[in-house]
Amino acid sequence: MALKSPLARKRGKKYAEKAVLVQKKKYPLPEAVSLLIQVSTASFDATAEVHIRIFADTTQADQLVRTIVNLPHGTGKPVRIAAFVTDDKIDEAKKAGADIVGYENLIAQVHEGKIDFDVAVAIPNVMKDLGKVAKILGQRGLMPNPKAGTVTQNLGKTIEELKKGRIECKMDKQGIIHTVFGKISFGSQKLQENLDALLTAIKEAKPNGIKGEYIASVTICPTMGPGISVAL
């Protein structure tokens, strides 16, 4: 009989029951994703999370990891998009699926604290005025940024990709990338395809400044449940 860890006991009966299913130190990706579905303790449709630790000196600009990933099956979460555009781009933004579209009026709303969106996109020539609310948007991680692909002339394509599940992945100060790759209800096949695409994008984004081993570890977990280490 597998012993329950002190951590599992501390977290509660449901967590303890699921934690004993994680028997190996590391699992091949297909097995890890299948097990992920089994260990979720949530009564709701939990999110599939991934945490990727990078061998990097985060004080060095040429070792920072940041990339954009188009998840084949999206994240499973509706994305509300605000488009900061001039009048001639309003129709394009709405047609592509933007939920809120505007320029000076939208900047004024943000200044008043009316922020009802998850992602903001902008065309380059409005950025000078968007600087007025840069601090407000920046504190919420919503400021459009060329590196994130959210400052663009190709407005329609960008909005459509964001709606379908395009996400940005970037390393934090501890050298870890925290992001999501779907919902437990997706099933193992779709989750595996999403995670595969995400890991491929991370590998391709390896900075020139990192010369040796790149990815230290990959751990996946549901919103509520134990973590599973993935064998690279």
N, C-alpha and C positions, 0 to 999 in steps of 0.2 A: 504493500500500500504506500503510495507517495505521501511524503510528509508535507504538511502545509508550512510555508515560510511564515516567520513572525509578521512580515509586511502584509501577506495575504490575510492572516487572521485579523490584523488591525483594521484592514479595509472593509471587513464585513464578510458575511457568509457567502453571498453570491460571487464576490471577487475571489474568495478562497476556492470555491468550486471550479471556477474557470482557470485560475492560476495553475492548478495541478495538471491541466491539459498541456501546458507548455513544458515538455519533457527534455527538449534538446537545447544546447547552448545556442545553436544556429540552425536555421532551416533554409533549404533551397527556396527560391522565390515562389514557385507554384504552391509548395506545401505551406509556406508562411501565410500566403493569402487565404488559402482554404481554412487554416487554423484561425486566422483573424476573425472570420465570420462566426466561428464556434465560441470564441471567448468574449464576445460582446455581452455585457451585463445589462445594457440599457433596454428599457421597455419601448423606446422609440427607435426610429431609423437612425442609428448612430453614424457618425462620420468616420471614415477611414483616414487616419493620420500617419504621416511618416516623418521621422526625425533622422537627419543625415549629418553625422559628425565628420568634419573635414580636417585633414592635417594641414593647418594653415596658421601663419602668424598674422593675426587679425589687425596688427598695427601697420602692416605693409600693404599699401594700396594695390600692388601687383599680385596679391594673393587672395583678394576678395572675390567671392563667387556670387554672381548674379546672372540670372537667365530667365527666359520666357519659355513656357511649356504649353503646347496645345494638347490637352488631355483628350484622347479619342472619344471618351464617353462623358466628358464634362465632370463637374464636381457634384452634381445632384442638387446644388443650391441655386435658386434664382438670383440673378445678379442685376441690381438696379444701377443703371448707368446714367451719369450726368455728362452732357457734352457742352463744353464752353466753346461756342462758335459764333461767327458773324452771320448776319442775316442770309447771305447767299449759300450758307452751308446747313441751314436749319432743316430743309426738306431731306437732304442726304442723311443727316443724323437720325431723323425720325424714321425714315424708311429702313435704315439699318437696324433699328430697334432701341435707340436711346430712350430712356424713360423721362428724362428732364433735359430740355434743350434751351439754351439762352446765352446771353453774354453779360451785359451790364446788369440786367435784372437778376440774373443768376448769381453774379458776384455779390450783389446787394443782399440777396437771401442768405448766402453763406456768411456774410459779415454780421447778419442778425442772428446767426446760429441755427438757421433753418437748413439742416443737412439731412436729406432723406435719400441718400444713395450710397452704394458700396464701392463704386469705382468712378473716377472722373477722367475724362479724356478732353483734349484741347488741341486746337490747331495752333501752329507756332506764333502767328501774329496776334494772338490774344494774351500770350504769356506775360507781356509787360504789364497789363492791367490785372492779371491774375495774381501778380506779386502782392497786391493789396491784401489778399486773404491767404497768402502763402503759409503764414504761421498757423492759422486756424486749420487749414487743410493738412498741413504737414504734421501737426500733433495727432491727427487721426489716420495718418498714412494714406491720405487721399490726394495729395498734390500730384498733378500730372508731371511725368518725368520722361525725357527722351530715352533713358536707359531702360525704362519699364515698357517702352513702346506706346505710352499713353499721350505723348505729344507727337502728333502725326498729321501729315497732309492726306494720308490714305484713310480718311475718317470712316467710311463705310465698312471697309474690310476689318479695321481694328475693332469697331463696335460689334460686328458679327462674330468675330473670333472670341471676344470677351463673353458674349452671350452664350456661345457654345461650350465654354469652359477653359479659355486661355487663362493661365495663372502666372504670376511672377514668383520666382524662388530666389531668395537671397539669404546670405549667411548673417547670423547675428554676431554680437561681440564675443561670444564664446566659441565661435567657429561652427555653429550648428544651423542647419537649414530645417525649419519647421514648416510643414505645409500639409495639404490634404490631397487625397487622390480619389475621392468618391464617397459613396454611401454603402453601408453594409448590404442594403437591398439590391445593389448592383449584381451581386453574385461573384463567384471567384474569377470567372473568365474576364469580365469587364474590368474588375479591379486589377487583375494581373496585367491586362493590356495598358491600363492607365499608369500603373506603377512602372512598368517596363519603359513607357514613353518618358516618364519623369526622370528615371535613373539614367536613361540614354542622354537626355538633354543635360543633366548635371555632369555626366562624364565628358560630354563634348564642350562644356563650358570651363573645363580645367584651365585655370590661369597659368600664364607662362612663368609666373614667379614661384609656383610650386613644382619643384624638380623631382622629388621622390614620390613616396606613396601618397595617394590623393585622398581616397575615401577611407576614413577610419572605421566607421560602422553605420549600419542602416537598421533602424528599429521601426516597426509598424505597430499600431495599436488602434483599437476603437475608441470612441469618445469616452466610454466607460469600460475598462477592462485592462488586463495585463499586456505588457509589451512583448513583442516577438522579434528576435534578432534574425536578420536576413543574411544568409551566406552570399557573399559577392562572388 
